[in-house]
């Protein structure tokens, strides 16, 4: 099943490039059930990243709209793939010089301060652990672009008057450099 595929990919990666996966990740995957793997694959399309973190929104309404329950989050926390401490809010300092990117493999949102001042914004998330990030790198799932737009809209609404966001199509991500289409698909002012 799905688990064997993931495990096979990890072992192949370890054989080709020893040290690609941490021992902790290898242990976590070894102890995961088929169901755990399926749940991880289920949330994968709803994950987004900044330079430092990868996460799923912790907004219950948003998760419910896409049939994602807190129970899934809890299971993945127990597996060691996700941090479910429900009150975790992600804080971003928006500088006037440097917009902050939030992205998936297909969409990027550019977050900027509404005026020239630096502003702090925050929104609730469940972050992936390092093991979760390593696992995500071999799970090939397409992101849910509708969810991403809804997530961006949510970030905008909980940080009223502080942030403007434009969403663009990603062309290619190469070693962390994101090449995207300059014409936005959606703008939240």
C-alpha positions as CSV (number, residue, x, y, z in Angstrom):
1,X,0.0,0.0,0.0
2,X,0.8,3.7,0.4
3,X,3.0,3.0,3.4
4,X,5.2,0.5,1.6
5,X,5.7,3.1,-1.2
6,X,6.7,5.8,1.2
7,X,9.0,3.5,3.2
8,X,10.5,2.2,0.0
9,X,11.2,5.8,-1.2
10,X,12.7,6.7,2.1
11,X,15.0,3.7,2.1
12,X,16.0,4.3,-1.5
13,X,16.8,7.9,-0.6
14,X,18.8,6.7,2.4
15,X,20.7,4.3,0.2
16,X,21.4,6.9,-2.5
17,X,22.1,9.8,-0.2
18,X,22.7,8.6,3.3
19,X,21.6,11.2,5.9
20,X,18.8,12.5,3.8
21,X,16.4,11.5,6.5
22,X,17.1,11.8,10.2
23,X,17.0,8.7,12.4
24,X,14.0,10.2,14.1
25,X,12.1,10.3,10.8
26,X,13.1,6.8,10.0
27,X,11.8,5.6,13.3
28,X,8.6,7.6,13.0
29,X,7.9,6.1,9.6
30,X,8.8,2.6,10.8
31,X,6.1,3.0,13.5
32,X,3.4,4.5,11.4
33,X,0.3,2.5,10.4
34,X,-1.2,2.5,7.0
35,X,-4.0,4.8,8.3
36,X,-1.4,7.3,9.7
37,X,0.2,7.5,6.3
38,X,-3.2,8.0,4.6
39,X,-4.0,10.9,7.0
40,X,-0.7,12.5,6.3
41,X,-1.4,12.2,2.6
42,X,-4.9,13.6,3.2
43,X,-3.6,16.8,4.8
44,X,-0.6,17.3,2.4
45,X,-2.6,19.3,-0.2
46,X,-3.5,21.9,2.6
47,X,0.0,22.6,3.7
48,X,1.8,25.9,3.0
49,X,5.3,27.1,3.7
50,X,7.3,30.2,4.6
51,X,11.1,30.3,4.6
52,X,11.2,28.7,8.0
53,X,8.0,26.6,8.6
54,X,5.5,24.4,6.8
55,X,2.0,24.3,8.3
56,X,-1.7,23.9,8.0
57,X,-4.2,26.5,9.1
58,X,-5.7,25.8,12.6
59,X,-8.8,27.7,11.8
60,X,-11.7,25.3,12.5
61,X,-14.2,26.8,10.1
62,X,-11.6,26.6,7.3
63,X,-10.6,23.1,8.1
64,X,-14.3,22.0,8.3
65,X,-15.1,23.5,4.9
66,X,-12.5,21.0,3.5
67,X,-13.6,18.1,5.6
68,X,-10.5,18.1,7.8
69,X,-11.2,17.3,11.4
70,X,-9.2,18.1,14.5
71,X,-9.0,14.4,15.1
72,X,-6.7,14.1,12.0
73,X,-4.5,16.8,13.5
74,X,-4.4,14.9,16.8
75,X,-3.4,11.6,15.2
76,X,-0.6,13.2,13.2
77,X,0.6,14.9,16.4
78,X,0.7,11.5,18.1
79,X,2.7,10.1,15.2
80,X,5.3,13.0,15.6
81,X,4.5,14.6,12.2
82,X,2.6,17.7,13.3
83,X,2.4,20.0,16.3
84,X,-1.2,20.3,17.4
85,X,-0.8,22.6,20.4
86,X,-4.0,24.4,19.2
87,X,-3.1,27.9,20.2
88,X,0.1,28.1,18.1
89,X,0.0,31.3,16.3
90,X,2.5,32.1,13.6
91,X,3.9,35.6,13.7
92,X,5.4,37.5,10.8
93,X,7.1,40.8,10.9
94,X,6.2,42.5,7.6
95,X,9.1,44.8,6.7
96,X,8.6,47.5,4.2
97,X,11.7,46.5,2.3
98,X,11.1,42.7,2.1
99,X,7.7,41.2,1.4
100,X,7.1,37.8,3.0
101,X,6.3,34.8,0.7
102,X,3.9,32.1,1.7
103,X,3.8,29.3,-0.8
104,X,2.9,25.8,-2.1
105,X,4.3,24.1,-5.1
106,X,1.7,25.9,-7.3
107,X,0.8,29.2,-5.7
108,X,2.7,31.9,-3.9
109,X,1.2,34.7,-1.8
110,X,3.3,37.8,-1.3
111,X,2.4,39.5,2.0
112,X,3.2,43.2,2.3
113,X,2.5,45.9,4.8
114,X,-0.4,48.1,3.7
115,X,1.7,51.2,4.2
116,X,5.4,51.8,4.6
117,X,5.5,50.9,8.2
118,X,6.7,47.5,9.5
119,X,3.8,45.5,10.9
120,X,3.4,42.3,12.9
121,X,0.7,39.9,11.7
122,X,-0.3,36.6,13.1
123,X,-2.6,33.6,12.3
124,X,-3.2,30.2,13.8
125,X,-1.4,27.2,12.4
126,X,-0.3,23.6,13.2
127,X,3.3,23.3,12.1
128,X,5.0,20.2,10.6
129,X,7.8,18.7,12.7
130,X,11.1,18.1,11.0
131,X,10.1,14.5,10.4
132,X,6.8,15.8,8.8
133,X,8.8,18.1,6.5
134,X,11.2,15.3,5.5
135,X,8.2,13.0,4.8
136,X,6.4,15.7,2.8
137,X,9.5,16.0,0.5
138,X,8.8,12.5,-0.9
139,X,5.0,12.5,-0.9
140,X,3.9,13.8,-4.2
141,X,0.5,15.4,-3.9
142,X,-0.8,18.5,-5.7
143,X,-1.8,21.4,-3.4
144,X,-5.4,22.4,-3.1
145,X,-5.4,25.9,-4.7
146,X,-8.9,26.8,-3.5
147,X,-7.9,26.1,0.0
148,X,-4.8,28.2,-0.4
149,X,-6.9,31.2,-1.5
150,X,-9.3,30.7,1.4
151,X,-6.3,30.5,3.8
152,X,-4.9,33.7,2.4
153,X,-8.3,35.4,2.7
154,X,-8.4,34.2,6.3
155,X,-5.0,35.7,7.0
156,X,-6.2,38.9,5.6
157,X,-9.4,39.0,7.6
158,X,-7.7,38.3,11.0
159,X,-5.1,41.0,10.3
160,X,-7.4,43.7,9.1
161,X,-5.8,46.9,7.9
162,X,-2.3,45.6,8.3
163,X,-1.6,43.4,5.3
164,X,-2.1,43.3,1.5
165,X,-1.6,40.1,-0.3
166,X,-1.2,39.1,-3.9
167,X,-1.5,35.5,-5.0
168,X,0.5,34.3,-8.0
169,X,1.1,31.1,-10.0
170,X,4.4,29.4,-9.3
171,X,6.4,28.5,-12.4
172,X,9.2,26.6,-10.7
173,X,10.9,26.3,-7.3
174,X,14.6,25.6,-7.6
175,X,16.7,25.2,-4.4
176,X,14.4,27.5,-2.5
177,X,14.2,30.1,-5.2
178,X,10.7,30.6,-6.3
179,X,10.0,31.7,-9.9
180,X,6.4,32.9,-10.3
181,X,4.2,34.7,-12.7
182,X,4.2,38.4,-11.9
183,X,0.6,38.9,-12.9
184,X,-1.5,38.0,-9.8
185,X,-4.4,35.5,-9.9
186,X,-6.0,37.2,-6.9
187,X,-5.3,40.3,-4.9
188,X,-6.5,41.1,-1.3
189,X,-6.0,44.8,-0.5
